[in-house]
Amino acid sequence: MISEMTLAHQPAHAGLRRLKLAPWMRVARRLWRAAGIRAGLGIALAFCSAAPVHAELLRGFSQNATDRQFDYYATDPHSVHRVAVVMQYHWQPALRCIAENRYVCAHNQLDFILRWVPDDPQALMLMSNLALRAHRPQDAKPYLQAALRYCPRCAAVRAVDAIFLANSGQTARAIGEYKKSLALNPQAADVHYDLGLALFSEKRYRLANEEAHRAYALGFTLPGLRLKLQGAGAWKPVELRRSNPGSSAPAEKGRG
């Protein structure tokens, strides 16, 4: 089951850090639909295949000490400045390495970002998709695990982990992570949609139908899940509860 969430790339980190999860997911979903690809790394990787790992040394994961890490969602001037500096010198080089089909180069640039800013959902998404495309999922796992330890209440981090699990064929675990993400941010239409896709792939049609209706009620527009349910004879009207079970949870970090 391939999720459709990926990145929307913009040049200025100051703009990126203020995006909510759903908008950049939505923009990227349209880009990858147009390219005929359901998951990937960004526009550049839509046109090149993953390179074998050779000629360069793959930097192994080594997490920075806590006092040498910065919260992607922090608003104090010092953290904002440090995160911006990290992104300024490593985000665009990572994208260039991808465009040049240099896996190790891209991995090492993203490694630097994620050692300093472990909860950056866009760098996490790019790292996990890069590893999957190169058939090296083990390269992404330490970064996802570190991000979850660093920010267990970040809905975006949970959603990225869920997508990685779904794309790795671990659908049951992905469903659990999607639910955790939604408990933190029940208004994330994209995550409801992706949870619906995962449930559909497990033939849990009634629950998939409910998630589809939640996604569309929250403004999601792509018809894919609805068409799947209609094809299976499982698209039914539902009366959604006014409050989501996860809505009583405290607001998660990074909702905007």
Secondary structure, 3 states (H helix, E strand, C coil): CCCCCCCCCCCCHHHHCCCCHHHHHHHHHHHHHHHCCCCCCCCHHHHCCCCCCCCCCCCCCCCCCHHHCCCCCCCCHHHHHHHHHHHHHHHHHHHHHHHCCCHHHHHHHHHHHHHHCCCCHHHHHHHHHHHHHCCCHHHCHHHHHHHHHHCCCEHHHHHHHHHHHHHCCCHHHHHHHHHHHHHHCCCCHHHHHHHHHHHHHCCCHHHHHHHHHHHHHCCCCCCHHHHHHHHCCCCCCCCCCCCCHHHHCCCCECCC
